[in-house]
Amino acid sequence: MLFTDRLDAGRRLAARLEHFTGQDVVVLGLPRGGVPVAEVVAEALGAPLDVCLVRKLGVPFHPELGMGAIGEDGVRVLGEDVLRDARVTPGELARVEERERGELRRRAERYRGERPPVAVAGRTAVVVDDGVATGSTARAACRTVRARGAARIVLAVPVAPPDWTHRLGGEADELVCLATPPDFFAVGQFYADFAQLDDEDVVACLRRAAGRSHRFPVDREVEVAAGAVRLGGHLTVPPEAVGIVVFAHGSGSGRHSPRNRFVAEGLNRAGLGTLLFDLLTEEEARDRANVFDTTLLAARLTAATGWLRGRPGAERMAVGYFGASTGAAAALWAAAEPGAHIAAVVSRGGRPDLAGTRLPDVTAPTLLIVGGADTVVLDLNRQAQSRLRCESHLGVVPGATHLFEEPGALETVTDLARDWFTDHMAAAHV
């Protein structure tokens, strides 16, 4: 015996994984026994918890003998040796798989209800079970998570047979195990308490974790998934935030833009969350045409919004856009997308005119902030505002030029944006 129970195993496993604390990690437990272990790990790492649903495919006349496993998104892993030795026919395999896929769907509905799976795209997924025996279930889990776009997969278990790395090599980017005893024949032999769990135990773990996931603050570097592209970002969410403002940078600048960081910090002090991220990769940014590609930038903003709304605790928050320069056009373009549900948009020294034919489709209340001395851009903003059909306001900062470098100018921008977002996002928060 090595572990008192699954909670003891979870605490010890969490200690081995502590270097992931503060990173963009999601912890996925394998039902049923892996979920309480994963819950302890997720709490220790300050990470969201979800289930990774897989089912063993048992040989028809010997169901305890696994001939493979299936996971969500159509993933299937087969043990060809077992299939051959047990002489399982294609028809028998199909019937077993059909039955287990039905059970997979039932468990997804039972465990998550209407809640969507926690987003793993672009993140480190730590897959946790209470132990590995044959490895087929763990293999299916890793392949399922890979198919969902995880940037890195860590398979972590308290106990496994000595040859487990040989069995699972290549399925995960990192394998973590506390013990590989030579006398291994079953996971349960290494637990003093290895009680069978039911669905209610799994649901209880997920409910407790969901409650913890809403306990902000968050202030960390993240990797935003936009299709096949991964974009660096920084997410800050103060306690009790009602909304998160996503920044769309302009003129090729990124998440480190000092002016946008200044505004973001002001919004954070007012209790609003912020996501600053790079709309372009370093390679893409070298091509100046991409800086003015409103369609591309808007698509990245839409993808980032979907990624954000998939994070536990953020799914019910209002989302707003803050666009600067060409990023303002991208913000308005993305806000005009059907079903975007953007609570408010603010443009700082922006080029809303570049949103063109999309302007009449914007429904989000829009604030256009322009420097009084930035005459050309001021005129373009007036023309763009005349095409907006939503609630809008043009805020002019007297004497300010395009970059708002004059004393007190950026403070004024921050105050205007803070008030606009606070007023409109509080009303949109559900």
ChimeraX attribute file (.defattr): number of C-alpha atoms within 10 A of each C-alpha:
attribute: neighborCount
match mode: 1-to-1
recipient: residues
	/A:1	9
	/A:2	15
	/A:3	19
	/A:4	13
	/A:5	18
	/A:6	25
	/A:7	17
	/A:8	16
	/A:9	24
	/A:10	27
	/A:11	19
	/A:12	17
	/A:13	24
	/A:14	24
	/A:15	12
	/A:16	15
	/A:17	17
	/A:18	12
	/A:19	10
	/A:20	16
	/A:21	15
	/A:22	15
	/A:23	16
	/A:24	20
	/A:25	24
	/A:26	24
	/A:27	28
	/A:28	28
	/A:29	28
	/A:30	25
	/A:31	25
	/A:32	20
	/A:33	21
	/A:34	23
	/A:35	31
	/A:36	27
	/A:37	29
	/A:38	35
	/A:39	29
	/A:40	24
	/A:41	31
	/A:42	27
	/A:43	19
	/A:44	18
	/A:45	22
	/A:46	22
	/A:47	23
	/A:48	25
	/A:49	30
	/A:50	29
	/A:51	27
	/A:52	26
	/A:53	24
	/A:54	27
	/A:55	23
	/A:56	23
	/A:57	27
	/A:58	18
	/A:59	20
	/A:60	16
	/A:61	9
	/A:62	10
	/A:63	12
	/A:64	11
	/A:65	15
	/A:66	21
	/A:67	25
	/A:68	25
	/A:69	24
	/A:70	26
	/A:71	25
	/A:72	21
	/A:73	11
	/A:74	9
	/A:75	16
	/A:76	22
	/A:77	19
	/A:78	18
	/A:79	14
	/A:80	11
	/A:81	10
	/A:82	15
	/A:83	17
	/A:84	11
	/A:85	8
	/A:86	15
	/A:87	11
	/A:88	15
	/A:89	10
	/A:90	9
	/A:91	9
	/A:92	13
	/A:93	18
	/A:94	11
	/A:95	12
	/A:96	16
	/A:97	20
	/A:98	13
	/A:99	11
	/A:100	20
	/A:101	19
	/A:102	11
	/A:103	15
	/A:104	18
	/A:105	12
	/A:106	12
	/A:107	17
	/A:108	19
	/A:109	13
	/A:110	14
	/A:111	22
	/A:112	16
	/A:113	11
	/A:114	9
	/A:115	12
	/A:116	14
	/A:117	15
	/A:118	20
	/A:119	22
	/A:120	28
	/A:121	24
	/A:122	24
	/A:123	21
	/A:124	22
	/A:125	25
	/A:126	30
	/A:127	27
	/A:128	33
	/A:129	26
	/A:130	28
	/A:131	27
	/A:132	22
	/A:133	16
	/A:134	20
	/A:135	19
	/A:136	25
	/A:137	25
	/A:138	28
	/A:139	25
	/A:140	26
	/A:141	32
	/A:142	28
	/A:143	21
	/A:144	22
	/A:145	27
	/A:146	18
	/A:147	15
	/A:148	15
	/A:149	19
	/A:150	21
	/A:151	17
	/A:152	18
	/A:153	24
	/A:154	19
	/A:155	22
	/A:156	28
	/A:157	24
	/A:158	28
	/A:159	28
	/A:160	26
	/A:161	22
	/A:162	14
	/A:163	10
	/A:164	17
	/A:165	17
	/A:166	8
	/A:167	14
	/A:168	18
	/A:169	12
	/A:170	12
	/A:171	19
	/A:172	24
	/A:173	13
	/A:174	14
	/A:175	18
	/A:176	19
	/A:177	18
	/A:178	16
	/A:179	15
	/A:180	15
	/A:181	13
	/A:182	10
	/A:183	9
	/A:184	15
	/A:185	13
	/A:186	14
	/A:187	16
	/A:188	18
	/A:189	14
	/A:190	21
	/A:191	18
	/A:192	13
	/A:193	13
	/A:194	16
	/A:195	11
	/A:196	8
	/A:197	13
	/A:198	11
	/A:199	12
	/A:200	12
	/A:201	16
	/A:202	22
	/A:203	18
	/A:204	14
	/A:205	19
	/A:206	23
	/A:207	14
	/A:208	13
	/A:209	21
	/A:210	16
	/A:211	11
	/A:212	18
	/A:213	20
	/A:214	14
	/A:215	14
	/A:216	15
	/A:217	14
	/A:218	15
	/A:219	15
	/A:220	13
	/A:221	17
	/A:222	21
	/A:223	23
	/A:224	28
	/A:225	25
	/A:226	20
	/A:227	13
	/A:228	9
	/A:229	12
	/A:230	19
	/A:231	20
	/A:232	17
	/A:233	19
	/A:234	18
	/A:235	20
	/A:236	21
	/A:237	23
	/A:238	21
	/A:239	15
	/A:240	13
	/A:241	19
	/A:242	22
	/A:243	27
	/A:244	29
	/A:245	30
	/A:246	24
	/A:247	29
	/A:248	30
	/A:249	30
	/A:250	25
	/A:251	14
	/A:252	22
	/A:253	20
	/A:254	22
	/A:255	19
	/A:256	14
	/A:257	15
	/A:258	11
	/A:259	14
	/A:260	23
	/A:261	15
	/A:262	14
	/A:263	21
	/A:264	25
	/A:265	16
	/A:266	18
	/A:267	23
	/A:268	19
	/A:269	11
	/A:270	16
	/A:271	19
	/A:272	24
	/A:273	30
	/A:274	27
	/A:275	25
	/A:276	25
	/A:277	27
	/A:278	27
	/A:279	32
	/A:280	22
	/A:281	13
	/A:282	12
	/A:283	7
	/A:284	13
	/A:285	17
	/A:286	12
	/A:287	11
	/A:288	11
	/A:289	11
	/A:290	17
	/A:291	21
	/A:292	19
	/A:293	15
	/A:294	23
	/A:295	15
	/A:296	15
	/A:297	27
	/A:298	25
	/A:299	19
	/A:300	25
	/A:301	26
	/A:302	20
	/A:303	17
	/A:304	23
	/A:305	24
	/A:306	17
	/A:307	21
	/A:308	22
	/A:309	19
	/A:310	19
	/A:311	18
	/A:312	24
	/A:313	17
	/A:314	21
	/A:315	16
	/A:316	15
	/A:317	20
	/A:318	25
	/A:319	27
	/A:320	28
	/A:321	30
	/A:322	30
	/A:323	28
	/A:324	27
	/A:325	24
	/A:326	27
	/A:327	34
	/A:328	32
	/A:329	30
	/A:330	34
	/A:331	33
	/A:332	34
	/A:333	26
	/A:334	26
	/A:335	27
	/A:336	21
	/A:337	17
	/A:338	10
	/A:339	7
	/A:340	16
	/A:341	15
	/A:342	24
	/A:343	26
	/A:344	28
	/A:345	28
	/A:346	30
	/A:347	30
	/A:348	29
	/A:349	28
	/A:350	28
	/A:351	24
	/A:352	30
	/A:353	21
	/A:354	22
	/A:355	22
	/A:356	14
	/A:357	10
	/A:358	19
	/A:359	23
	/A:360	17
	/A:361	17
	/A:362	24
	/A:363	23
	/A:364	23
	/A:365	20
	/A:366	27
	/A:367	22
	/A:368	26
	/A:369	23
	/A:370	28
	/A:371	23
	/A:372	18
	/A:373	16
	/A:374	19
	/A:375	13
	/A:376	10
	/A:377	21
	/A:378	23
	/A:379	12
	/A:380	15
	/A:381	22
	/A:382	16
	/A:383	13
	/A:384	19
	/A:385	22
	/A:386	11
	/A:387	17
	/A:388	17
	/A:389	15
	/A:390	15
	/A:391	13
	/A:392	18
	/A:393	15
	/A:394	15
	/A:395	19
	/A:396	18
	/A:397	20
	/A:398	13
	/A:399	12
	/A:400	20
	/A:401	18
	/A:402	19
	/A:403	16
	/A:404	23
	/A:405	11
	/A:406	13
	/A:407	9
	/A:408	12
	/A:409	17
	/A:410	20
	/A:411	15
	/A:412	18
	/A:413	24
	/A:414	21
	/A:415	14
	/A:416	18
	/A:417	26
	/A:418	21
	/A:419	13
	/A:420	18
	/A:421	29
	/A:422	18
	/A:423	13
	/A:424	19
	/A:425	23
	/A:426	15
	/A:427	12
	/A:428	17
	/A:429	14
	/A:430	11
